[in-house]
Every structure is written in C-alpha cells, then in structure tokens.
Amino acid sequence: MRSKRERRPSWSTGVGGRRSWSVSASLARLVLREAGRGRSAYFACDLGQAYFIAPYQYQRRLITNTVRWAAGPKPPPVRVEAPLCVQAAFYTQQDGARTIVHLLNEVNTGADRALPENNPPQREEVLPISGIRVSLDDPRVSRATQEPEHRPLPLERTAGGVRAVVPRLDIHTMVVFE
C-alpha cells in the first residue's frame, strides 16, 4: 500500500509547456524532462558506477532504456549484436564518409574484475568471441574491413543500411565502413 506522500509516476506540464516525469519531488530517483525537441534524464545516484561495481541486469536495462528515451524515436546509427562482455564505441571521419567501430573483448578470467583500482588487470589468456554483427544505418556504404587485420568483411544490405559480421574478436578490433 502506498503512503500518502508517495504517488504514482506521472507526467506533468511545467513552465513553458515543458513536460517532466517523476514520482514526487521528495521521492524522485529518476527525473525525465522534455523541452521542445530535447529530452534529458537525471538519476539521483551514480547508477553507472553502481552498475560497474555490481552489474545487475535491471540497472543495465534502466540505463539502456533511459538513453534510448532521451535519444528520441530515431534508432542509433550503429548497432552491435554481441555478448555483454564486448564494449563498442564508434566515431566518424571524412565528414561521415567513414565510420569506425571499435570492439573490445572484456572477458576476464582473473579475479577482482569489478574493483576500479584493479581494472584492467593483466590478461593471462584470451577467450575469442565470434559472429559479432555490426550494423550501420548508412546506405552509401560500399565496403567494410576489419582492422588492423586488413580483412574485407562481406556486407549484407539492410532496410536502412548495411551489416557486417566480425568472424573473430580476440582483444581489440575495428570495423571500418566506407
């Protein structure tokens, strides 16, 4: 049963037509705001650090869904389908004509993974990952290569762009779309 101070989450309209969502001012753990076409989210805790130290799937889902909401209805330009131990980051070059996606295999068979002062520990073995799918929403792309291996990757056309499959990731590799 809810106390009198606690209310159900709801949208409210504030000054200038700005919308915000929260439980109540005294109980808010997450505040979402819309202003014009922009969106912002505020966590009243260090959720990223909490997820790093003790990664619960619910925290990952909350972070992921919040970022997707804040980004708006358009899907991200790059999508990576890989196990959770793969970190991915991308950037563009040549005015968007080249997109580089970095993939990092964070599988660690050593202890103390979650302690910031011990990260990254020395790697004693590598557990390769295969079949990572990387999609890019850019129909202009005509080729993809895996670097620094200089391996051409076959491209599959998708509804909005292309997809390449990385056959093997040891520790670090890049997919370069051009």
Secondary structure, DSSP 8 states (H G I E B T S, - for coil): ---SS----EEEE-GGG-EEEES-TTT-SEEEEEETTEEEEEESS-HHHHHHHS--HHHHHHHHHHHHHHH-SS--SEEEE--TTEEEEEEEEGGGTEEEEEEEE----SS-TT-GGG-S--------B--EEEEE--TT---EEEETTTEEE-EEE-SSSEEEEES-BSSEEEEEE-
